Amino acid sequence: MAGSSRTSFTKRQKERARQEKQAEKAQRKAQRKQEQGPPHEGPSELVITHDEEGNPQGFDFHDFH
């Protein structure tokens, strides 16, 4: 009987260590995400060009940076 309580104690220690490690990892991930800042959203404004008839022209890949 004495051996089984020792096993339970060891399991609790291992589980507690696993939970602490998981919490530390989540904290580091949140810190990295906060330091990284907001994601890049692209150009703030696109310029719409019109042809001779006044119709808007489409965008091509040069318009997006």
C-alpha positions in Angstrom: 0.0 0.0 0.0 2.8 2.4 0.8 4.1 2.1 -2.8 0.9 3.1 -4.4 0.7 6.4 -2.5 4.2 7.2 -3.7 3.1 6.5 -7.2 0.2 8.9 -6.9 2.4 11.6 -5.4 4.9 11.2 -8.3 2.1 11.4 -10.8 0.7 14.6 -9.2 4.2 16.2 -9.3 4.7 15.3 -13.0 1.2 16.6 -13.9 1.8 19.9 -12.0 5.2 20.3 -13.8 3.5 19.7 -17.1 0.8 22.3 -16.4 3.4 24.9 -15.3 5.5 24.3 -18.4 2.4 24.6 -20.6 1.4 27.9 -18.8 5.0 29.3 -19.3 4.9 28.4 -23.0 1.5 30.1 -23.5 2.8 33.2 -21.7 5.9 33.3 -24.0 3.7 32.9 -27.0 1.4 35.7 -25.9 4.4 38.0 -25.3 5.9 37.3 -28.8 2.5 38.0 -30.3 2.3 41.3 -28.5 5.8 42.3 -29.4 5.2 41.5 -33.1 2.4 44.1 -33.3 -0.5 44.3 -35.7 -0.3 42.4 -38.9 0.6 44.3 -42.1 -2.7 45.4 -43.8 -1.2 46.5 -47.1 -1.5 49.9 -48.8 -3.8 52.3 -47.0 -5.3 53.7 -50.2 -5.5 52.6 -53.9 -5.7 55.2 -56.6 -8.4 54.5 -59.1 -7.5 55.5 -62.7 -10.0 56.2 -65.5 -9.7 55.8 -69.2 -10.5 58.4 -71.9 -14.2 57.5 -71.7 -14.3 58.0 -67.9 -14.6 54.3 -67.1 -12.5 53.0 -64.2 -9.6 50.8 -65.1 -8.8 47.6 -63.2 -5.9 47.1 -60.9 -2.9 45.0 -61.7 -0.2 43.6 -59.5 1.9 46.9 -59.6 -0.9 48.6 -57.7 -0.4 46.4 -54.7 2.8 46.7 -52.6 
